[in-house]
Amino acid sequence: MERTWRLRPDVGRFVLMHTNGIYIAKDERPRKGPDRHKDWWVFGMYLDDAMARTEVDAWQSVLLMNLEQEGFAVNELRFFPAKWDMRQRRLFPELWEEGEIARVPGNRDGLKHQDEARALDIVKRAVFLVFEDTELAWALLEKVRGASVREMFAAGPTGETAVRDGKRQGEKRYRLLLYVDDVTQTKPIVEAYSEAIRSRARLLGLRLGSIWVRKAPPLLAGKHAFKRTGTSEPLRDEALRGGSAE
C-alpha cells in the first residue's frame, strides 16, 4: 500500500485507516477460457469509506503489481463496502491514533507542510465523505474546471487586510475557490453542502473558512481540477484567480 501511494503518502494512510479487513482465498467457482483449470487467487478488501474504495478502484492494477512484489501471488483484487459490525473494526488502529493527533485544532504540522494540490485532495476526500455515493460526489466534482486554496486574511488595526485570519488561535484558515461553467446551477449545491464539506475537511486537517463559486474563464474550458485518478490540479495562473465572485 505504501509503495502504491508513495507519491501521495497521506492518501495511502487514508486508505489504510479505512481498511476494516482483508482476506486471501482461492476462488472455487467454475471458470471459462484457457486458464479455467488453473488456481485463481483473490485478494479481498473491506473498506468503510467511499473515497478509499475509489482510490483502490483507480489503482488496483498497481496495487496488484506491488502485492506480487511483496510475495502475494494473487490474480485478482476485490473490494467491498464494510457494513454493520465490520465498520467498527480497525485493521491498523495505530494509524487512527496518529490521525487523531494530526487532526487536533491548531496543529502546527497541518497544511503548512502540504502544497495546494494535496489540499485539494483533502477537499476531494471531504466531498466523498459527505456524499458517500461515489457517482453523486463525482457529479459535483466534475463540474469544477479550476480550483485553488488561499490563506484567509482578516482586517488589521488600520483596516488593511494584513493580519492572518485565525492567527490569534494559532491556526490558519483557507478559502476554497471553485471555478465552474454554470454558477447558477452549481452555487446552490455547494452552499447546501458547504458546512458539511468544511466539517469533513477539518477532520482531515484542512480548515476552510469559506467556499466561493466563480465563473470559469474560457481558458479553463475542458479542464478538471479534480481527477478520477492521480493528484488534484490546482489553478496555477494567477491572472485567472482575480475574477469577481458570483
Solvent accessible surface area in square Angstrom, and as a share of the most:
residue,aa,sasa,rsa
1,M,51,0.23
2,E,138,0.62
3,R,96,0.35
4,T,7,0.04
5,W,4,0.01
6,R,156,0.57
7,L,157,0.78
8,R,18,0.06
9,P,65,0.41
10,D,16,0.08
11,V,3,0.01
12,G,4,0.04
13,R,109,0.40
14,F,6,0.03
15,V,0,0.00
16,L,20,0.10
17,M,21,0.09
18,H,23,0.10
19,T,2,0.01
20,N,0,0.00
21,G,4,0.04
22,I,84,0.43
23,Y,75,0.28
24,I,77,0.39
25,A,43,0.34
26,K,74,0.31
27,D,21,0.11
28,E,136,0.61
29,R,151,0.55
30,P,136,0.85
31,R,63,0.23
32,K,195,0.83
33,G,32,0.31
34,P,133,0.84
35,D,68,0.35
36,R,122,0.45
37,H,155,0.69
38,K,130,0.55
39,D,85,0.44
40,W,72,0.25
41,W,98,0.34
42,V,3,0.02
43,F,14,0.06
44,G,0,0.00
45,M,3,0.01
46,Y,68,0.26
47,L,0,0.00
48,D,16,0.08
49,D,7,0.03
50,A,6,0.05
51,M,3,0.01
52,A,0,0.00
53,R,53,0.19
54,T,18,0.10
55,E,7,0.03
56,V,0,0.00
57,D,71,0.37
58,A,36,0.28
59,W,65,0.23
60,Q,58,0.26
61,S,80,0.52
62,V,42,0.24
63,L,1,0.00
64,L,41,0.21
65,M,101,0.45
66,N,6,0.03
67,L,17,0.09
68,E,116,0.52
69,Q,113,0.50
70,E,107,0.48
71,G,65,0.63
72,F,84,0.35
73,A,85,0.66
74,V,23,0.13
75,N,69,0.35
76,E,52,0.23
77,L,8,0.04
78,R,57,0.21
79,F,56,0.23
80,F,71,0.30
81,P,59,0.37
82,A,2,0.01
83,K,108,0.46
84,W,210,0.74
85,D,120,0.62
86,M,49,0.22
87,R,102,0.37
88,Q,140,0.62
89,R,126,0.46
90,R,95,0.35
91,L,56,0.28
92,F,62,0.26
93,P,68,0.43
94,E,86,0.39
95,L,24,0.12
96,W,52,0.18
97,E,117,0.52
98,E,96,0.43
99,G,10,0.09
100,E,97,0.44
101,I,124,0.63
102,A,54,0.42
103,R,47,0.17
104,V,81,0.46
105,P,77,0.48
106,G,22,0.21
107,N,50,0.26
108,R,182,0.67
109,D,102,0.53
110,G,19,0.18
111,L,22,0.11
112,K,114,0.48
113,H,118,0.53
114,Q,46,0.21
115,D,86,0.44
116,E,43,0.19
117,A,12,0.09
118,R,63,0.23
119,A,1,0.01
120,L,0,0.00
121,D,4,0.02
122,I,3,0.01
123,V,3,0.02
124,K,3,0.01
125,R,11,0.04
126,A,0,0.00
127,V,4,0.02
128,F,1,0.00
129,L,40,0.20
130,V,27,0.16
131,F,34,0.14
132,E,118,0.53
133,D,72,0.37
134,T,45,0.26
135,E,107,0.48
136,L,103,0.51
137,A,0,0.00
138,W,3,0.01
139,A,58,0.45
140,L,10,0.05
141,L,4,0.02
142,E,65,0.29
143,K,63,0.27
144,V,2,0.01
145,R,52,0.19
146,G,3,0.03
147,A,0,0.00
148,S,0,0.00
149,V,15,0.08
150,R,79,0.29
151,E,38,0.17
152,M,24,0.11
153,F,98,0.41
154,A,37,0.29
155,A,69,0.53
156,G,14,0.13
157,P,141,0.89
158,T,116,0.67
159,G,53,0.51
160,E,116,0.52
161,T,98,0.57
162,A,75,0.58
163,V,43,0.25
164,R,99,0.36
165,D,28,0.15
166,G,9,0.09
167,K,129,0.55
168,R,222,0.81
169,Q,124,0.55
170,G,48,0.46
171,E,36,0.16
172,K,73,0.31
173,R,72,0.26
174,Y,21,0.08
175,R,49,0.18
176,L,1,0.01
177,L,0,0.00
178,L,11,0.06
179,Y,2,0.01
180,V,1,0.00
181,D,68,0.35
182,D,63,0.32
183,V,17,0.10
184,T,117,0.68
185,Q,101,0.45
186,T,1,0.01
187,K,61,0.26
188,P,74,0.47
189,I,59,0.30
190,V,3,0.02
191,E,108,0.48
192,A,79,0.61
193,Y,87,0.33
194,S,21,0.13
195,E,137,0.61
196,A,31,0.24
197,I,6,0.03
198,R,80,0.29
199,S,51,0.33
200,R,82,0.30
201,A,0,0.00
202,R,113,0.41
203,L,99,0.49
204,L,34,0.17
205,G,27,0.26
206,L,0,0.00
207,R,33,0.12
208,L,10,0.05
209,G,11,0.10
210,S,26,0.17
211,I,25,0.12
212,W,86,0.30
213,V,6,0.03
214,R,20,0.07
215,K,110,0.47
216,A,9,0.07
217,P,33,0.21
218,P,122,0.76
219,L,127,0.63
220,L,6,0.03
221,A,76,0.59
222,G,62,0.60
223,K,102,0.43
224,H,68,0.30
225,A,2,0.01
226,F,4,0.02
227,K,63,0.27
228,R,111,0.40
229,T,80,0.46
230,G,21,0.21
231,T,52,0.31
232,S,3,0.02
233,E,85,0.38
234,P,10,0.06
235,L,12,0.06
236,R,179,0.65
237,D,66,0.34
238,E,122,0.55
239,A,88,0.68
240,L,26,0.13
241,R,29,0.11
242,G,69,0.66
243,G,39,0.37
244,S,93,0.60
245,A,56,0.43
246,E,99,0.45
